[in-house]
Amino acid sequence: MEDKELINLWKTYDKKLEENLTLNRKNAEEITKIKIQSSLASMKPLKVFTVIVGILWVTFVDVLILGAFKAGGTFFLVSAIIQVILTKLAIGIYMYQLILIDKVDINDSILVTQERIARLKSSTIWTTRLLFLQLPIWTTFYWTETMWTNANVWTYIIQISITLIFTYAAIWLFVNIKYENRDKVWFQWIFNGKEWTPVMKSMAMLEQIEGYKVAHEL
């Protein structure tokens, strides 16, 4: 066999190998995208349930606020208003997340999918930070002017100490709940579940796709 024929055979083999590698890479990408879509879709039932319960809750609290306004319950009124505002913000973020999840499509580019997952990650963190800001108001909603008028020194010390502790915890969590702390034990304890795990799995799978591309280029 002449050298020219050997060269042609080698080129043909090399071309077929390249085509097979490209096909395998595309198949791997498509399968990974399907897995990402499925993983994110698993978040929807809990988020829909949370939105429904949240709407019912804020409706109930709004009714209580009207009652407290008429009755003049200042402490309860202020606490309830803060709580319901934060809850409504959280509900709005949950609805935004549902829209993001619905928009994830296997036909989208990797960059588009990465952007949407990044938004899911960021909004999940923000929702948690906002909800933890509610901690102090759970120690003040039951206060009344009569309680403070007739309270002894120990009541003042205990009640104010509890509120300060919860306020410190709320501020500390609001400041420290960020992606950079994702490896901390307390962070993983807070975020372990359907609200976070699918997002992390999807990000890992996107990195796999990037790995396929890098390997192909090499």
Secondary structure, DSSP 8 states (H G I E B T S, - for coil): --HHHHHHHHHHHHHHHHHHHHHHHHHHHHHHHHHHHHHHHTTHHHHHHHHHHHHHHHHHHHHHHHHHHHHT-HHHHHHHHHHHHHHHHHHHHHHHHHHHHHH--TTS-HHHHHHHHHHHHHHHHHHHHHHHTTGGGGGTTT--HHHHHS--HHHHHHHHHHHHHHHHHHHHHHHH-SGGGTTSHHHHHHH-STTTHHHHHHHHHHHHHHHHHHHHH-
